[in-house]
Structures are given as structure tokens and as C-alpha cells.
Amino acid sequence: MKTWLITGTSTGLGRLLCEQLLERGDRVIATLRKQGALDDLLALHGDRLQTLTLDVTDTEAITAVVSQAFEAAERIDVIVSNAGYGLFGAAEEASPEQIERQLATNLTGSIHLIRAVLPHLRAQGGGRIVQVSSEGGQIAYPGFSLYHATKWGIEGFVESVAKEVAPFAIDFVIIEPGPTATHFAEGLDRTTPMACYEDTPAAEVRRALASGAFVVKGDAGRTVEALIHAADMTHPPLRLALGSTAYASISEALAERIRSLEEYRHVTFSADIDAKA
Ligand SMILES: NC(=O)c1ccc[n+]([C@@H]2O[C@H](COP(=O)([O-])OP(=O)(O)OC[C@H]3O[C@@H](n4cnc5c(N)ncnc54)[C@H](OP(=O)(O)O)[C@@H]3O)[C@@H](O)[C@H]2O)c1
């Protein structure tokens, strides 16, 4: 039986993760903003489920809730940094408040959570952190620039910290789902459209989202099954794309980056101190 600490569990992947883990007999400490959202699960599995209130934009609360969780559980095997949402609209259209909230939730919220759990994981001799990123942590759609900034940002943070804490037997799995059927689409924070963007790619994505033409192939339950499978592996990959959309988009983007790197190799090497003129 493993013990898990999960953020953002009121709906979507976070809630399904709680359900599947409780069904298989694990112990879950679920954090959420809306107390009461997991009352049905508490009624069924109250002996193995504990809920704690946490808004991940509240840095002080993160430290307090993480300490409370480790005191209650003594050992926590897997931490899942899942809480997040998308801000949609052209970068120019977003208000400073919208940008701040997006960064505070997905990026700095995840950073503070990871920093808060590390001393506890070191003290218990190790542990695993699952960061829910997105295919959008490696590729970019027009209209999601701030969301991508958070997911690319957290992936860079995690890749670096993973190297720092490997000597303490702490490891990471970055989960990168493609578009998946959860409350994500309804939960999007939207900018106020500017007329000048009407005939641009960002507006095309806006129209595709509104008309249902934006293809969502990811199954939330299967995504969570794959996340659990990865978290159970002895040696999981640092990054795991989930869903055929994520596979196709990431593979195309990586191939293009390698192609471009090679095309401009001569310019790249020309910057060395000992480069031949
Ligand atoms: N669905 C997709 O297409 C998709 C694809 C790739 C990655 N993801 C990622 O998957 C994760 C989960 O999203 P989802 O698809 O399951 O969407 P979801 O159903 O909207 O769930 C998002 C969860 O995050 C919580 N949350 C949002 N802001 C929070 C905050 N400040 N503090 C604490 N909790 C907060 C929400 O709580 P409230 O109910 O209180 O708002 C909710 O429980 C996110 O990190 C998202 O970026 C989703």
C-alpha cells in the first residue's frame, strides 16, 4: 500500500486519480480548494482518504499543508503536483492579473509545492514526485502562450531539480497528456478578444474550441491509469507523453528542433572562442 499526496483533486485527473488509488487500496491525502467535493469518496474510503484545503497560489499554506500531511502519514511515497488550469487568448489580450494568476497556479504553485516536499522526502530517505505537465510543455499552440510558459517552465525546473536530488533517492516523472476529456475546457480563463487578432491563428483556435472542432482524444480514466503505471515503475522515464495527440505533436516538434539545430550548426559553432574564421 502506497501513500500519495495530490493537489487539485476536486475534478478531472486529480479526482480520478484519488478514485483509482482508493479502489486499489492505497492511502490518499487529497488537497483541494472546494472542501466537500470529495465527500462521496470520504464516505466510501474515510479510513484511507484525508482531505486538506489548499489553494496552490498560497505559498505559506503550501508549507503548512505539506507539513500537516507528512505528520499525518509519517511516510508519503508519491507526491502528485496536478492542480492547474489554462489561460486562453493571444498574449497581447491577457490582463496582468490573468497572467499573474496563471503563473502563480501552474508554475510557482508547483515550484513551491516541490520545494516544500523535498526536506520531508530527504528525511524519509527518498520518494517520487509526479509533475502533471502537458504536451504543451514541449510544443505550443497559438493562443496558449501563458499556459505554455508555465508548462515549459515547470519542465525546466523539474529537469534541473531531478539532477539535484537524485543523490537523495528522490526522482520525478513529468506527465504530458494531450487534450483530455476533463473540466479543463470549461475551466479555461479567457482573454477579452482584440479585433485585430480576428484573422490570426489564435482566433482560429478560439473558434475551434467554441465549435468543438478542437479534437480531444485523451480519455481521463486511461490517462490516470497510465500515470499510476508510471509512478509504480522502478525506473520511470523523466517525461511520459500520454495519448496519440501528444505523441504526434511532440515527436514532430522535436524532429523540427533537431533539423533546425543541424541546419544552423555552422553558425552555432562559429560562436566558439577557438572557431575557425
Ligand atoms: N485536460 C487536458 O486536456 C489536459 C492536458 C494536459 C495537461 N493537463 C493538466 O492536467 C492537470 C489537471 O487538469 P484537468 O484536466 O484535470 O482539469 P480540471 O478538471 O479543470 O481540474 C483542474 C483541477 O485543478 C484545480 N485547481 C485550479 N487552480 C487551483 C488552485 N489555485 N489551487 C488548487 N487547485 C487548483 C481545480 O480545482 P477547482 O475545482 O477548485 O477549480 C481542479 O481540481 C492540470 O495541471 C492541467 O494543466 C490537462
The ligand as an SDF file (V2000), in Angstrom:
LIG
                    3D

 48 52  0  0  0  0  0  0  0  0999 V2000
   -7.4060   18.0610  -19.7130 N   0  0  0  0  0  0  0  0  0  0  0  0
   -6.4370   18.3350  -20.5520 C   0  0  0  0  0  0  0  0  0  0  0  0
   -6.6260   18.4470  -21.7750 O   0  0  0  0  0  0  0  0  0  0  0  0
   -5.0270   18.4620  -20.0290 C   0  0  0  0  0  0  0  0  0  0  0  0
   -3.9710   18.2360  -20.9270 C   0  0  0  0  0  0  0  0  0  0  0  0
   -2.6720   18.3610  -20.4600 C   0  0  0  0  0  0  0  0  0  0  0  0
   -2.4300   18.6830  -19.1390 C   0  0  0  0  0  0  0  0  0  0  0  0
   -3.4680   18.9030  -18.2880 N   0  0  0  0  0  0  0  0  0  0  0  0
   -3.1460   19.2700  -16.8960 C   0  0  0  0  0  0  0  0  0  0  0  0
   -3.7910   18.3640  -16.0250 O   0  0  0  0  0  0  0  0  0  0  0  0
   -3.9320   18.9980  -14.7380 C   0  0  0  0  0  0  0  0  0  0  0  0
   -5.3420   18.7320  -14.2300 C   0  0  0  0  0  0  0  0  0  0  0  0
   -6.2640   19.3490  -15.0810 O   0  0  0  0  0  0  0  0  0  0  0  0
   -7.6160   18.6210  -15.5500 P   0  0  0  0  0  0  0  0  0  0  0  0
   -7.5050   18.3480  -16.9840 O   0  0  0  0  0  0  0  0  0  0  0  0
   -7.9350   17.5160  -14.6320 O   0  0  0  0  0  0  0  0  0  0  0  0
   -8.6470   19.8360  -15.4140 O   0  0  0  0  0  0  0  0  0  0  0  0
   -9.7890   20.1250  -14.3440 P   0  0  0  0  0  0  0  0  0  0  0  0
  -10.8170   19.0480  -14.3800 O   0  0  0  0  0  0  0  0  0  0  0  0
  -10.2100   21.5260  -14.6000 O   0  0  0  0  0  0  0  0  0  0  0  0
   -9.0590   20.0340  -12.9280 O   0  0  0  0  0  0  0  0  0  0  0  0
   -8.1720   21.0330  -12.5060 C   0  0  0  0  0  0  0  0  0  0  0  0
   -8.0070   20.9320  -11.0100 C   0  0  0  0  0  0  0  0  0  0  0  0
   -7.0480   21.9110  -10.6030 O   0  0  0  0  0  0  0  0  0  0  0  0
   -7.6040   22.6310   -9.5150 C   0  0  0  0  0  0  0  0  0  0  0  0
   -7.0590   23.9740   -9.3580 N   0  0  0  0  0  0  0  0  0  0  0  0
   -7.0620   25.0010  -10.2570 C   0  0  0  0  0  0  0  0  0  0  0  0
   -6.4970   26.0860   -9.6950 N   0  0  0  0  0  0  0  0  0  0  0  0
   -6.1280   25.7360   -8.4320 C   0  0  0  0  0  0  0  0  0  0  0  0
   -5.5100   26.4070   -7.3520 C   0  0  0  0  0  0  0  0  0  0  0  0
   -5.1340   27.6990   -7.4220 N   0  0  0  0  0  0  0  0  0  0  0  0
   -5.2740   25.7150   -6.1900 N   0  0  0  0  0  0  0  0  0  0  0  0
   -5.6510   24.4250   -6.0810 C   0  0  0  0  0  0  0  0  0  0  0  0
   -6.2690   23.7440   -7.0460 N   0  0  0  0  0  0  0  0  0  0  0  0
   -6.4980   24.3980   -8.2160 C   0  0  0  0  0  0  0  0  0  0  0  0
   -9.1020   22.6610   -9.7940 C   0  0  0  0  0  0  0  0  0  0  0  0
   -9.7800   22.9660   -8.5760 O   0  0  0  0  0  0  0  0  0  0  0  0
  -11.1450   23.8510   -8.5290 P   0  0  0  0  0  0  0  0  0  0  0  0
  -12.2520   22.8590   -8.7850 O   0  0  0  0  0  0  0  0  0  0  0  0
  -11.1210   24.4200   -7.1630 O   0  0  0  0  0  0  0  0  0  0  0  0
  -11.0300   24.8950   -9.6210 O   0  0  0  0  0  0  0  0  0  0  0  0
   -9.2990   21.2230  -10.2560 C   0  0  0  0  0  0  0  0  0  0  0  0
   -9.3830   20.3440   -9.1490 O   0  0  0  0  0  0  0  0  0  0  0  0
   -3.5960   20.4730  -14.9540 C   0  0  0  0  0  0  0  0  0  0  0  0
   -2.2970   20.7220  -14.4580 O   0  0  0  0  0  0  0  0  0  0  0  0
   -3.6350   20.6350  -16.4630 C   0  0  0  0  0  0  0  0  0  0  0  0
   -2.8080   21.6660  -16.9190 O   0  0  0  0  0  0  0  0  0  0  0  0
   -4.7560   18.7880  -18.7110 C   0  0  0  0  0  0  0  0  0  0  0  0
  1  2  1  0
  2  3  2  0
  2  4  1  0
  4  5  1  0
  4 48  2  0
  5  6  2  0
  6  7  1  0
  7  8  2  0
  8  9  1  0
  8 48  1  0
  9 10  1  0
  9 46  1  0
 10 11  1  0
 11 12  1  0
 11 44  1  0
 12 13  1  0
 13 14  1  0
 14 15  2  0
 14 16  1  0
 14 17  1  0
 17 18  1  0
 18 19  2  0
 18 20  1  0
 18 21  1  0
 21 22  1  0
 22 23  1  0
 23 24  1  0
 23 42  1  0
 24 25  1  0
 25 26  1  0
 25 36  1  0
 26 27  1  0
 26 35  1  0
 27 28  2  0
 28 29  1  0
 29 30  1  0
 29 35  2  0
 30 31  1  0
 30 32  2  0
 32 33  1  0
 33 34  2  0
 34 35  1  0
 36 37  1  0
 36 42  1  0
 37 38  1  0
 38 39  2  0
 38 40  1  0
 38 41  1  0
 42 43  1  0
 44 45  1  0
 44 46  1  0
 46 47  1  0
M  CHG  2   8   1  16  -1
M  END
$$$$
